[in-house]
Amino acid sequence: MLIETLEKQLALHKSLLSLAHAKKESIKENKMDELNRIVREEQKHVSAITILEKKRADHSDQPLTELLPSLAPEEQEKAGLLREQLVETLQQLQQVNRLNEELLDQSLQFVHLQLDLLAPPEAGNYAPDGDSERPPSAGPIFDSKA
């Protein structure tokens, strides 16, 4: 039961890692529809992983490292190997997710820069205290008769 659950978790995490790599490419190529599809797929994977982890926790509340000694020697070796692969996959996933976060942050900064360049120098109509920044004698900005 435990070995089977760990194998399923490892498969899902490896699939999640490949989705993270695909997400990186879609961010770099600015393919937003593809990025949205990948995010939806990731959410499905995370839900499945959560269900598997609950199933494993229902079997035993102990962490995997504490469960290993209670297993048969053959199962200990298999579970230990699966644990190592899972930890390695999670580290890779964390690294790729950090890179994706940085890429998204840079993209967002670029969008803000573009918006700032397109916006007029004084984008606001009000001062911080709520008063109009224009002198009261100034006429309307737009001529409604035009």
C-alpha positions in Angstrom: 0.0 0.0 0.0 2.7 2.5 1.0 5.0 1.6 -1.9 2.1 1.9 -4.4 1.1 5.3 -3.0 4.8 6.5 -3.1 5.1 5.3 -6.7 1.9 7.2 -7.7 3.1 10.4 -5.9 6.5 10.2 -7.6 4.8 9.8 -11.0 2.5 12.8 -10.4 5.5 14.9 -9.2 7.5 14.0 -12.2 4.6 14.9 -14.4 4.2 18.2 -12.5 7.9 18.8 -13.1 7.4 18.4 -16.9 4.5 20.8 -16.7 6.7 23.3 -14.9 9.2 23.1 -17.7 6.5 23.5 -20.3 5.2 26.5 -18.3 8.7 28.1 -18.4 8.7 27.8 -22.2 5.2 29.3 -22.6 6.2 32.2 -20.3 9.4 32.8 -22.4 7.4 32.6 -25.7 4.5 34.7 -24.2 1.9 32.1 -25.0 -0.8 33.0 -22.4 -3.4 30.5 -23.6 -0.9 27.7 -23.2 0.1 29.0 -19.8 -3.5 29.0 -18.6 -3.9 25.4 -19.9 -0.8 24.3 -18.0 -1.9 26.0 -14.8 -5.2 24.1 -15.0 -3.3 20.9 -15.4 -1.1 21.7 -12.5 -4.1 22.3 -10.3 -5.4 18.8 -11.2 -2.0 17.3 -10.4 -1.8 19.1 -7.0 -5.3 17.9 -6.1 -4.4 14.3 -7.0 -1.2 14.6 -4.9 -3.1 16.0 -2.0 -5.6 13.0 -2.1 -2.7 10.6 -2.2 -0.9 12.2 0.7 -4.2 12.1 2.7 -4.5 8.4 1.8 -0.9 7.8 3.0 -1.5 9.8 6.2 -4.6 7.8 6.9 -2.5 4.6 6.7 -0.1 6.0 9.2 0.4 9.4 10.8 4.1 8.9 11.0 6.5 10.5 8.6 8.0 8.2 6.0 11.5 8.2 7.7 9.9 6.8 10.8 7.9 4.2 8.9 10.8 2.7 7.1 12.2 0.7 10.0 8.8 -1.0 10.5 8.8 -2.3 6.9 10.2 -5.5 5.6 13.8 -5.1 4.4 12.8 -5.4 0.7 10.1 -2.8 1.2 12.5 -0.6 3.2 14.9 -0.5 0.3 12.1 0.2 -2.3 10.5 2.9 -0.1 13.9 4.5 0.6 14.7 4.6 -3.1 11.3 6.1 -3.9 11.7 8.7 -1.1 15.1 9.8 -2.5 13.6 10.1 -6.0 10.7 12.0 -4.6 12.9 14.4 -2.7 15.1 15.0 -5.8 12.1 15.6 -8.0 10.7 18.1 -5.4 14.0 20.0 -5.3 14.0 20.2 -9.1 10.4 21.3 -9.1 11.1 24.0 -6.5 14.0 25.3 -8.6 12.0 25.4 -11.8 9.1 27.1 -10.0 11.5 29.8 -8.6 12.7 30.4 -12.2 9.1 30.6 -13.4 8.3 33.1 -10.7 11.3 35.3 -11.7 10.3 35.1 -15.3 6.7 36.1 -14.5 8.0 38.9 -12.3 10.1 40.3 -15.1 7.2 40.1 -17.5 5.0 42.0 -15.1 7.7 44.6 -14.6 7.9 45.0 -18.4 4.2 45.4 -18.7 4.2 48.1 -15.9 7.0 49.9 -17.7 5.0 49.8 -21.0 2.0 51.2 -19.2 4.0 53.9 -17.5 5.4 54.9 -20.9 1.9 55.1 -22.4 0.3 57.0 -19.4 0.5 60.8 -19.2 3.0 62.2 -16.7 0.2 63.2 -14.3 -2.2 60.2 -14.4 -4.1 61.2 -11.2 -6.7 63.9 -10.9 -6.5 64.2 -7.1 -3.9 65.0 -4.6 -3.3 62.7 -1.6 -5.6 64.7 0.6 -8.5 64.4 -1.9 -8.3 68.0 -3.3 -8.1 68.6 -7.0 -4.5 69.2 -8.2 -5.8 71.8 -10.7 -6.4 75.3 -9.6 -10.1 76.0 -9.1 -10.2 78.7 -11.8 -9.1 76.3 -14.5 -11.8 75.1 -16.9 -12.7 71.5 -17.7 -10.2 69.3 -19.3 -12.5 68.3 -22.2 -14.5 70.7 -24.3 -18.0 69.2 -24.4 -19.0 71.4 -27.4 -16.6 69.7 -29.7 
